[in-house]
Every structure is written in C-alpha cells, then in structure tokens.
Amino acid sequence: MNLSNQCEGDGKVFNFIGIWCKNRREWLETHLGNMYMNRTTIGFFDSMGPPAVDYIIKQTGLSCIFATQEYIGKLTAMKKDGLATTLKYIVCYDKADEKLVSAAFEQGINVISFKEMLDQGKKLDTPFTPCGPEDYPIFSYTSGTTGDSKGVKLTHMNLITSA
C-alpha cells in the first residue's frame, strides 16, 4: 500500500502522510510508522478550517490522511467543494459509517480502516528505510497572526536536541 505521495522541495524528496484526530494511541503509532519508513507526518488540528487544511494539502500534495470518523465528512465536503484535490485516501482509526464511506468514494476518496491497513502492511516485505539527523519526521503547520499557515520543518536532530 503506497499511501504517501512524493513531493520535491529544498533539494529533497519528501513522502508525506497526514494525521487529523485528537490525541490517541493510533496517532503516535502512525507517526512512529512514518518515521520508520522515513516519511514526514503532517499534523492537522481542530482549529484549522477548510481553507487552512486545503492550503496545507495543496502545498504538500497530500494524498492520504489518517483520521477519525468525524473528519471523513469534513474532508469529503471539502473535496465536493473543489478543495483537497489531491486527497485519495483516508485511513480511519474508527469503524466508519457506511454512508460516510460511500459519500467519500463518490468524491474519489477511498476510506480504509486502520486495522485493514495494518493487516495489509503485515503482508508486505517492505524494508526499513534508514533516516538521518537531517531528515524531517514532521512538518508542524502553525497559524501565524496573519496569512497562511507556516510549515515548520523539524529534523530528527531538532527533536533529539529538544528532548
């Protein structure tokens, strides 16, 4: 399952995966899995409205967001309104309502359960992708006082230094 997209910038190829949910165990599991595969996590927050989410999705070319059921409807509505155009997959941490799954599918979004994704991943022979101190495990988008969100690129070295 190749859920991440590739995006070039600053002389590097990034592989982004989004996460949009409140704090929970699966958030951390997803982020650690991203780091294991040298992917970059893009975190979304409740305070972000559709314009901010769309801006980040466009800037990163994001094709997959891991989320709870409550965000399936929000992302589907965005896609229906011509936003979130690159979004193809939502990996849902919860059991998703079939009406939400059908509505998402009508907008070109495939909803996959987190359990199904884990089961599929176990069947793959995907090797560990080593990362280095200057690789980016996460971009933290912050809302500034004016204008669009700013993506703060945090390297493994940044995180280790902070710890």
Residue pairs with C-beta under 8 A, 6 or more apart in sequence:
1 112
1 117
1 120
1 121
1 124
3 17
3 63
3 64
3 89
3 91
3 117
4 15
4 16
4 17
4 39
4 63
4 64
5 15
5 16
5 60
5 61
5 62
5 63
5 64
5 86
6 13
6 14
6 15
7 13
7 14
7 15
7 16
7 60
7 61
8 14
10 153
12 136
14 40
14 60
14 136
15 37
15 38
15 39
15 40
16 39
16 40
16 41
16 42
16 60
16 61
16 62
16 139
17 30
17 34
17 39
17 40
17 41
17 42
17 62
17 64
17 65
17 66
18 41
18 42
18 43
18 44
18 56
18 57
18 60
18 62
18 64
18 65
18 66
18 67
19 27
19 30
19 31
19 41
19 42
19 43
19 44
19 65
19 66
19 67
20 43
20 44
20 53
20 65
20 66
20 67
20 68
20 71
20 75
21 27
21 66
21 67
21 68
21 71
21 93
22 46
22 68
24 68
24 93
26 66
26 93
26 114
27 66
30 41
30 66
30 91
31 41
31 137
31 138
33 39
34 40
34 41
34 137
35 41
35 131
35 137
35 156
36 128
36 129
37 126
37 128
37 129
38 129
38 130
38 131
38 135
40 136
40 137
40 138
40 139
41 137
41 138
41 139
42 56
42 60
42 62
42 138
42 139
42 141
43 138
43 140
43 141
44 53
44 56
44 65
44 141
47 143
48 56
48 141
48 143
48 149
50 74
50 77
50 78
50 81
50 83
51 83
52 141
52 143
52 148
52 149
53 75
53 78
53 83
53 84
54 78
54 83
54 84
55 148
55 149
56 62
56 141
56 149
56 151
57 83
57 84
57 85
57 86
57 87
58 85
58 86
59 151
60 139
60 151
61 86
62 86
62 87
63 86
63 87
63 88
63 89
64 87
64 88
64 89
64 90
64 91
65 71
65 75
65 87
65 89
65 90
65 91
66 90
66 91
66 92
66 93
66 114
67 75
67 90
67 91
67 92
67 93
68 92
68 93
68 94
69 92
69 93
69 94
69 95
69 96
69 97
69 100
71 90
72 90
72 92
72 96
72 97
72 100
72 101
72 104
72 111
73 100
73 103
75 84
75 87
75 90
75 104
75 109
76 100
76 103
76 104
76 107
76 109
78 84
78 87
79 85
79 87
79 104
79 107
79 108
79 109
80 107
87 109
88 108
88 109
88 110
89 109
89 110
89 111
89 112
90 104
90 109
90 110
90 111
90 112
91 111
91 112
91 113
91 114
91 117
92 111
92 112
92 113
92 114
93 114
95 113
96 111
96 113
100 111
101 111
104 110
104 111
105 111
131 137
131 156
132 156
133 155
133 156
133 157
133 160
134 155
134 156
134 157
135 155
135 156
136 153
136 154
136 155
136 156
137 154
137 155
137 156
137 159
138 154
138 159
139 151
139 152
139 153
139 154
140 151
140 152
140 154
141 149
141 150
141 151
141 152
142 149
142 150
142 152
143 149
144 150
